[in-house]
Amino acid sequence: MAKYFGTDGVRGVANKELTPELAFDLGRAAAQVLASNSDSLSPRIVIGKDTRISGDMLEAALAAGICAAGVSVTLLGVLPTPGVAVLCRLLNADAGAVISASHNPFADNGIKFFSGTGYKLPDHVESAIEALLNNRSSIERAEGENLGKIAYYAQAKDDYKKFLLSKLNNDLSGLKIAIDCANGAVSNIAADVFSACGAEVVSIGNKPDGCNINNGYGSTHPQALQNFVKEQMADLGLAFDGDADRLIAVDSDGAIIDGDVIIAICAAEMIERGKLNGNRVVATRMSNIGLKKAMSKLDIAVDETDIGDRYVLERMMETGANLGGEQSGHIIFSDYNSTGDAMIAALYLLGVIKSTGKSLGELSQIVEKRPQVLVNVKLKDKHSWRNDKRVNELIANAERELAAEGRLLIRPSGTEPVVRLMAQGPDKQRLEQLIEKIAAAISAVN
C-alpha cells in the first residue's frame, strides 16, 4: 500500500511527484472522507496556498476533485497556513486545505488538510483518505445537481489580519523591526500588522514571483536577515518561512534566536503572570538541552514528543498545556490559534520585549544552549540505513558516549528526502567527529 501522507501532508516535486492527477484524486478522496464526518447538507472545503508557481495548477486540480465528489470549495487565495485554520472557523467550513511545501524549495509543493475547527487531521482520518487513494475506483462521483461549486473569497487576507490584531494588539511604538517574509504567504500581511501596532517596519523577502520562495530568505536562511538587521540598526528581526507557520528571530547584534529560546522567553513571562497552564511546555526530542535546564530553574516542566508540530499539539491537548513548539520555529500558542502560527508567536514575543523593556538579546540569556551539531544526509531511500550493521554500531557507540551529558537523534525527515542527524553534548568538536562518521556510513549505504 502506497503511503502518501508524511508528517505534514502530501509532498513532492510539483508536476513530477505531486501531479495534478494526484491532487485531483486527493481532492476526491479527502472530500468523501471529510464530508462523511460532516452534519452539513451542503459541505464546503476552503483552500489556501502559498506563493509557489505550482500553486495555481494544484489549486485548480484539488478544487476540481473536491467538486467531483459533491463538495463545494471556497478559494482563499494566497494565505499563511495558520490563516487557513482561522478561516475554517470564521467561515464555518467543514474542512480546509493548504497548498504549500512550507520551508522547502519552490519546485516542491504539498497539500495538507485541517478539520473544520482548524486542527490538523488525526492519523486515522489521513489513513481513511489514503485507503481511498489506494483503491480509487471506490471513490464516489457526484452527478448532475449534486456536483460541488467553486466560490472566491477575496477578503481572506484582511480577515486574518483582523484576527491577529484582535488577539494581540500590543503597543509596539518605539520598536524598529526588520522582517524577512521568505517571499512567501506573509509577504503582504506581516508589515501591515506590525505597523498597525505602532512599530517601524523594514522588510526583505517580500516580493514573491512564484519561483523565489525560501530562496536565500526566510527562517531557514537567516543570514540575509542577520545582515539586514545590522544595516538598518533595527531592534530585532523576524524571519518567517514560506507558509508562515515558523518563526526565527534575530537580535540587534545579528545573533539567531531559535524556537527553543522563543519558547523559553514566552514561558517565563507567562508563568510570571500565572498564564502558563500546568506550569509546563511541550517541546520535541530535537530541542536543546539548555531549554529544559532553563525551564527547570523556573519550575516549569518540559514534555518531549516526537518531531513534528502535530505531535506537539497532540501532547498539548492531552496535558492542557497552552505553549509548545519546535526548535525550528513552529510555536503553538493554543490560547490564540489551533496550529503553529508565526505571526501570533511574533506578536507575543514583541509584547514581552515591550512590557519588560528588555532587548531580545537580554531576554535570550534565559537559555544557555548546549553545543549542537545538525547534519542532513540526502538519500533516495530515507530508510535504507536502518538495518546496516556499521551504521548501527556507530550509533550505539555515540549514544553510549553521549548518554550522561548529551543526546543523539537520527531520523528520516517527514518533509524532505533527507535523513537528519543531530547531536548535543559538552564538546562541539567531538560532536562533529561523531556525526561525520555516522553521516558517512549512512551515505555509503545508499
Wavefront OBJ file of the C-alpha trace (Angstrom):
o trace
v 0.000 0.000 0.000
v 1.433 3.390 -1.027
v 1.879 5.940 1.734
v 1.026 9.463 0.664
v 0.918 11.448 3.901
v 4.126 12.422 5.677
v 4.360 14.378 8.917
v 2.898 17.446 7.224
v 0.604 16.377 4.423
v 1.318 15.021 0.947
v 4.503 16.439 -0.562
v 6.694 16.090 -3.618
v 8.169 17.860 -6.617
v 5.273 19.660 -8.278
v 4.116 18.111 -11.571
v 6.503 15.177 -11.088
v 5.594 13.520 -7.790
v 2.755 15.796 -6.720
v 0.922 15.882 -10.041
v -2.409 17.488 -10.946
v -3.789 13.972 -11.353
v -2.791 13.082 -7.786
v -4.155 16.398 -6.490
v -7.465 15.727 -8.269
v -7.804 12.255 -6.767
v -6.646 13.504 -3.378
v -9.400 16.113 -3.540
v -11.991 13.449 -4.361
v -10.801 11.133 -1.575
v -10.482 13.862 1.040
v -13.897 15.288 0.177
v -15.544 11.878 0.530
v -13.955 11.215 3.923
v -14.351 14.716 5.320
v -17.923 15.138 4.070
v -18.896 11.840 5.687
v -17.904 13.362 9.036
v -19.980 16.494 8.427
v -23.521 17.234 9.533
v -23.904 19.835 6.804
v -26.311 19.257 3.933
v -24.001 21.326 1.716
v -20.440 20.581 2.854
v -17.684 23.013 1.900
v -13.873 22.997 1.998
v -11.769 26.176 1.950
v -8.420 26.193 0.106
v -5.442 28.479 0.671
v -1.984 28.428 -0.893
v 1.452 29.985 -0.676
v 3.221 31.860 -3.476
v 4.730 28.946 -5.463
v 4.218 28.977 -9.217
v 2.721 25.482 -8.988
v 0.055 26.644 -6.536
v -2.441 27.691 -9.215
v -2.135 24.371 -11.043
v -2.589 22.271 -7.917
v -5.367 24.510 -6.599
v -7.356 24.003 -9.810
v -6.871 20.236 -9.707
v -7.614 19.900 -5.985
v -10.740 22.065 -6.251
v -11.972 20.077 -9.254
v -11.516 16.816 -7.369
v -13.422 18.108 -4.361
v -16.274 19.314 -6.567
v -16.335 15.953 -8.391
v -17.079 14.343 -5.035
v -20.049 16.646 -4.495
v -18.421 19.078 -2.063
v -18.173 22.822 -2.719
v -14.978 24.866 -2.491
v -14.151 28.378 -1.333
v -10.818 29.649 -2.645
v -8.963 31.925 -0.207
v -6.027 32.767 -2.464
v -2.531 33.268 -1.031
v -2.781 32.918 2.741
v -0.491 31.609 5.514
v -1.209 28.097 6.742
v -2.419 29.352 10.163
v -4.652 31.808 8.346
v -6.419 28.930 6.632
v -7.020 27.360 10.060
v -8.596 30.642 11.174
v -10.776 30.939 8.074
v -12.050 27.380 8.565
v -13.653 28.602 11.757
v -14.702 32.068 10.582
v -16.465 30.681 7.505
v -17.893 27.614 9.290
v -16.254 25.348 6.714
v -16.263 21.583 7.065
v -12.531 21.410 6.369
v -9.609 23.379 4.992
v -6.756 22.566 2.622
v -3.391 24.298 2.261
v -1.252 24.021 -0.853
v 2.281 24.617 0.378
v 5.613 22.903 0.959
v 6.388 25.284 3.815
v 10.174 25.852 4.010
v 11.059 23.630 1.014
v 12.409 24.978 -2.320
v 9.912 26.417 -4.790
v 9.871 23.353 -7.079
v 8.338 21.294 -4.257
v 4.763 21.618 -3.154
v 2.376 19.912 -0.773
v -1.248 19.534 0.250
v -2.358 19.308 3.874
v -5.767 19.429 5.484
v -7.445 20.933 8.524
v -10.686 19.924 10.146
v -13.462 22.492 10.290
v -12.214 23.556 13.730
v -8.775 24.381 12.323
v -6.873 21.378 13.677
v -4.700 19.125 11.529
v -6.309 15.815 10.712
v -5.698 12.908 13.092
v -3.852 9.856 11.779
v -6.975 7.729 11.391
v -8.625 10.290 9.095
v -5.493 10.559 6.931
v -5.424 6.746 6.824
v -9.004 6.688 5.548
v -8.072 9.122 2.766
v -5.021 7.012 1.892
v -7.160 3.884 1.718
v -9.320 5.530 -0.940
v -6.263 6.695 -2.870
v -5.041 3.117 -2.931
v -8.407 1.964 -4.289
v -9.525 4.892 -6.419
v -12.360 3.024 -8.101
v -14.130 3.110 -4.731
v -14.200 6.916 -4.648
v -17.734 8.064 -5.385
v -18.520 10.577 -8.139
v -21.301 13.116 -7.844
v -23.548 13.802 -10.805
v -25.934 16.477 -12.015
v -27.106 18.918 -9.383
v -25.023 17.174 -6.727
v -21.712 18.470 -8.100
v -19.811 20.922 -5.936
v -19.378 24.595 -6.789
v -16.373 26.932 -6.550
v -16.539 30.388 -4.939
v -13.853 33.001 -4.325
v -13.387 34.804 -1.018
v -11.386 37.955 -1.662
v -11.235 39.241 1.919
v -9.452 36.237 3.471
v -6.209 38.151 3.945
v -7.982 41.067 5.630
v -9.902 38.682 7.886
v -6.646 37.065 9.027
v -5.087 40.477 9.759
v -8.136 41.452 11.820
v -7.947 38.144 13.681
v -4.294 38.734 14.607
v -4.934 42.265 15.832
v -7.973 41.130 17.804
v -5.795 38.643 19.698
v -2.537 40.542 20.318
v -2.826 44.222 19.509
v 0.108 45.335 21.667
v 1.538 48.843 21.526
v 4.819 48.356 19.671
v 5.630 52.030 19.216
v 9.324 52.775 19.596
v 10.406 49.423 18.166
v 12.137 49.174 14.803
v 11.515 45.700 13.413
v 13.222 44.134 10.405
v 11.212 41.334 8.825
v 12.042 38.648 6.257
v 8.913 37.231 4.634
v 10.694 34.464 2.656
v 8.904 35.751 -0.474
v 6.049 33.665 0.864
v 2.475 33.822 2.054
v 3.024 36.503 4.701
v 4.633 38.980 2.258
v 1.564 41.235 2.126
v 0.485 40.708 5.724
v 3.302 40.973 8.269
v 4.375 44.583 7.725
v 0.768 45.814 7.824
v 0.081 44.056 11.134
v 3.228 45.248 12.915
v 2.756 48.767 11.565
v -0.824 48.771 12.827
v 0.622 48.117 16.298
v 2.814 51.213 16.011
v 6.167 49.636 15.085
v 8.543 50.954 12.458
v 8.933 48.123 9.956
v 11.546 47.465 7.272
v 11.239 44.409 5.045
v 13.132 41.996 2.823
v 11.939 38.858 1.071
v 8.567 40.453 0.372
v 8.474 40.368 -3.444
v 7.298 36.883 -4.419
v 7.495 35.953 -8.098
v 6.422 32.310 -7.890
v 9.967 30.946 -8.006
v 11.816 32.786 -5.209
v 10.005 31.471 -2.117
v 12.548 30.465 0.568
v 15.379 31.161 -1.899
v 18.090 32.738 0.244
v 15.456 34.235 2.536
v 13.253 33.166 5.421
v 13.626 31.188 8.611
v 15.829 28.523 7.018
v 18.178 31.124 5.518
v 18.537 33.736 8.280
v 21.849 35.166 7.056
v 20.092 37.781 4.912
v 18.092 38.994 7.914
v 21.146 38.985 10.193
v 22.884 41.399 7.830
v 19.726 43.445 7.268
v 19.114 43.961 11.000
v 22.601 45.405 11.450
v 22.407 47.520 8.286
v 19.097 49.019 9.371
v 20.133 49.320 13.056
v 16.859 47.585 13.925
v 15.953 46.497 17.441
v 15.393 42.961 16.183
v 14.500 40.881 13.159
v 11.778 38.312 12.468
v 12.140 35.624 9.786
v 9.151 33.615 8.559
v 9.055 30.572 6.313
v 7.089 30.189 3.089
v 3.728 29.448 4.693
v 4.363 31.445 7.888
v 4.000 28.704 10.463
v 7.663 29.052 11.521
v 9.418 31.975 13.203
v 13.108 32.562 13.813
v 14.216 35.843 15.430
v 17.465 37.827 15.238
v 18.651 40.208 17.957
v 20.144 43.656 17.319
v 23.655 42.176 17.088
v 22.568 39.677 14.441
v 22.500 36.629 16.735
v 19.894 33.981 15.845
v 17.165 33.308 18.414
v 15.557 29.967 17.576
v 12.283 28.367 18.586
v 13.664 26.886 21.817
v 14.715 30.307 23.071
v 11.491 31.993 21.963
v 9.509 29.350 23.874
v 11.639 29.906 26.983
v 11.222 33.692 26.847
v 7.461 33.454 26.457
v 7.083 30.694 29.061
v 8.959 32.771 31.648
v 6.616 35.713 31.039
v 3.519 33.515 31.089
v 4.361 31.771 34.358
v 5.085 35.115 35.993
v 1.565 36.236 35.082
v 0.027 32.904 36.048
v -0.930 32.213 32.435
v 1.126 29.062 31.757
v -1.264 26.134 32.065
v 0.034 23.418 34.368
v 3.395 25.186 34.617
v 4.543 23.144 31.622
v 5.583 23.495 27.993
v 5.791 20.917 25.219
v 8.905 20.543 23.064
v 10.414 17.785 20.898
v 13.380 15.474 21.177
v 15.180 17.908 18.859
v 15.044 20.676 21.480
v 18.297 21.844 23.028
v 19.100 20.529 26.489
v 19.521 24.159 27.517
v 15.755 24.681 27.187
v 14.989 22.001 29.762
v 17.620 23.369 32.158
v 16.259 26.912 31.816
v 12.703 25.787 32.431
v 13.758 23.687 35.423
v 15.064 26.820 37.145
v 11.555 28.287 36.869
v 9.837 25.066 37.990
v 8.421 24.598 34.501
v 8.127 21.009 33.279
v 9.122 20.185 29.684
v 7.242 17.366 27.949
v 9.143 16.000 24.936
v 7.431 14.449 21.896
v 8.407 13.068 18.515
v 9.459 15.667 15.956
v 6.558 17.395 14.226
v 4.214 20.152 15.316
v 1.235 17.776 15.094
v 2.755 15.673 17.875
v 3.447 18.790 19.917
v -0.193 19.814 19.594
v -1.431 16.326 20.466
v 0.566 16.379 23.708
v -0.627 19.904 24.484
v -4.224 18.774 24.111
v -3.568 15.719 26.294
v -1.985 17.724 29.123
v -3.801 21.050 28.796
v -0.538 22.896 28.084
v -1.018 26.152 26.178
v 2.531 26.667 24.895
v 4.659 24.305 22.849
v 6.811 24.092 19.787
v 9.959 23.120 17.983
v 13.485 24.455 17.728
v 12.793 25.088 14.024
v 10.324 27.822 14.962
v 6.955 26.034 14.890
v 5.420 27.550 18.017
v 1.854 26.928 19.163
v 0.016 29.324 21.467
v -3.192 27.334 21.822
v -4.957 30.213 23.592
v -4.857 32.041 20.250
v -4.785 29.537 17.378
v -5.148 25.817 16.743
v -1.857 25.376 14.920
v 1.643 26.819 14.729
v 1.267 30.496 13.844
v 4.415 32.526 13.260
v 2.547 35.829 13.370
v 0.986 35.009 16.742
v 4.411 33.940 18.047
v 5.983 37.145 16.737
v 3.306 39.372 18.264
v 3.584 37.604 21.624
v 7.384 37.854 21.627
v 7.214 41.543 20.728
v 4.740 42.085 23.545
v 7.202 40.558 26.027
v 10.001 42.788 24.736
v 7.799 45.862 25.057
v 6.378 45.042 28.504
v 9.720 44.117 30.074
v 11.679 46.939 28.493
v 14.443 44.426 27.744
v 16.076 43.819 24.391
v 15.723 40.478 22.639
v 19.406 39.849 23.286
v 18.920 40.357 27.013
v 15.855 38.126 27.129
v 17.621 35.357 25.200
v 20.131 34.892 28.016
v 17.498 32.783 29.769
v 18.782 29.762 27.789
v 22.380 28.609 27.956
v 22.449 26.429 24.875
v 24.397 23.174 24.838
v 26.654 22.721 21.763
v 24.674 21.118 18.961
v 25.547 19.749 15.523
v 22.890 19.154 12.870
v 23.618 17.468 9.520
v 21.247 16.450 6.715
v 22.155 13.488 4.505
v 20.306 13.405 1.182
v 19.176 9.904 0.216
v 16.962 8.289 -2.405
v 15.705 5.859 0.227
v 15.445 7.580 3.622
v 15.156 4.231 5.423
v 17.901 2.195 3.738
v 20.383 2.697 6.595
v 18.236 1.270 9.378
v 19.447 -2.351 9.119
v 23.070 -1.628 8.253
v 25.434 -3.187 10.812
v 28.153 -0.495 10.561
v 25.653 2.362 10.921
v 24.008 0.784 13.955
v 27.358 0.135 15.635
v 28.380 3.783 15.216
v 25.005 4.962 16.534
v 25.206 2.682 19.564
v 28.737 3.836 20.396
v 27.777 7.511 20.064
v 24.684 7.041 22.241
v 26.772 5.420 24.981
v 29.294 8.254 24.864
v 26.652 10.998 24.996
v 24.256 9.328 27.427
v 25.338 11.249 30.528
v 25.584 14.794 29.137
v 24.055 14.851 25.690
v 21.775 13.234 23.164
v 21.811 11.775 19.665
v 18.853 11.827 17.285
v 18.742 10.295 13.808
v 15.526 10.309 11.818
v 14.188 10.486 8.263
v 12.659 13.871 7.507
v 8.900 13.857 7.158
v 9.010 16.655 4.583
v 12.229 16.238 2.559
v 14.290 13.357 1.031
v 16.921 13.544 3.756
v 17.952 11.882 6.992
v 18.543 14.358 9.814
v 21.357 13.745 12.279
v 21.519 15.787 15.476
v 23.928 15.523 18.390
v 24.183 17.599 21.563
v 26.889 17.471 24.202
v 29.582 19.411 26.037
v 32.247 19.287 23.264
v 31.293 20.559 19.792
v 34.427 19.221 18.125
v 33.691 15.710 19.407
v 30.083 16.005 18.283
v 31.249 16.891 14.777
v 33.503 13.847 14.711
v 30.712 11.517 15.809
v 28.189 12.920 13.354
v 30.689 12.923 10.476
v 31.349 9.202 10.901
v 27.663 8.297 11.103
v 26.748 10.527 8.142
v 29.471 8.943 6.002
v 28.281 5.452 6.907
v 24.653 6.315 6.075
v 25.683 7.824 2.735
v 27.656 4.679 1.879
v 24.564 2.502 2.361
v 22.612 4.360 -0.286
l 1 2 3 4 5 6 7 8 9 10 11 12 13 14 15 16 17 18 19 20 21 22 23 24 25 26 27 28 29 30 31 32 33 34 35 36 37 38 39 40 41 42 43 44 45 46 47 48 49 50 51 52 53 54 55 56 57 58 59 60 61 62 63 64 65 66 67 68 69 70 71 72 73 74 75 76 77 78 79 80 81 82 83 84 85 86 87 88 89 90 91 92 93 94 95 96 97 98 99 100 101 102 103 104 105 106 107 108 109 110 111 112 113 114 115 116 117 118 119 120 121 122 123 124 125 126 127 128 129 130 131 132 133 134 135 136 137 138 139 140 141 142 143 144 145 146 147 148 149 150 151 152 153 154 155 156 157 158 159 160 161 162 163 164 165 166 167 168 169 170 171 172 173 174 175 176 177 178 179 180 181 182 183 184 185 186 187 188 189 190 191 192 193 194 195 196 197 198 199 200 201 202 203 204 205 206 207 208 209 210 211 212 213 214 215 216 217 218 219 220 221 222 223 224 225 226 227 228 229 230 231 232 233 234 235 236 237 238 239 240 241 242 243 244 245 246 247 248 249 250 251 252 253 254 255 256 257 258 259 260 261 262 263 264 265 266 267 268 269 270 271 272 273 274 275 276 277 278 279 280 281 282 283 284 285 286 287 288 289 290 291 292 293 294 295 296 297 298 299 300 301 302 303 304 305 306 307 308 309 310 311 312 313 314 315 316 317 318 319 320 321 322 323 324 325 326 327 328 329 330 331 332 333 334 335 336 337 338 339 340 341 342 343 344 345 346 347 348 349 350 351 352 353 354 355 356 357 358 359 360 361 362 363 364 365 366 367 368 369 370 371 372 373 374 375 376 377 378 379 380 381 382 383 384 385 386 387 388 389 390 391 392 393 394 395 396 397 398 399 400 401 402 403 404 405 406 407 408 409 410 411 412 413 414 415 416 417 418 419 420 421 422 423 424 425 426 427 428 429 430 431 432 433 434 435 436 437 438 439 440 441 442 443 444 445 446
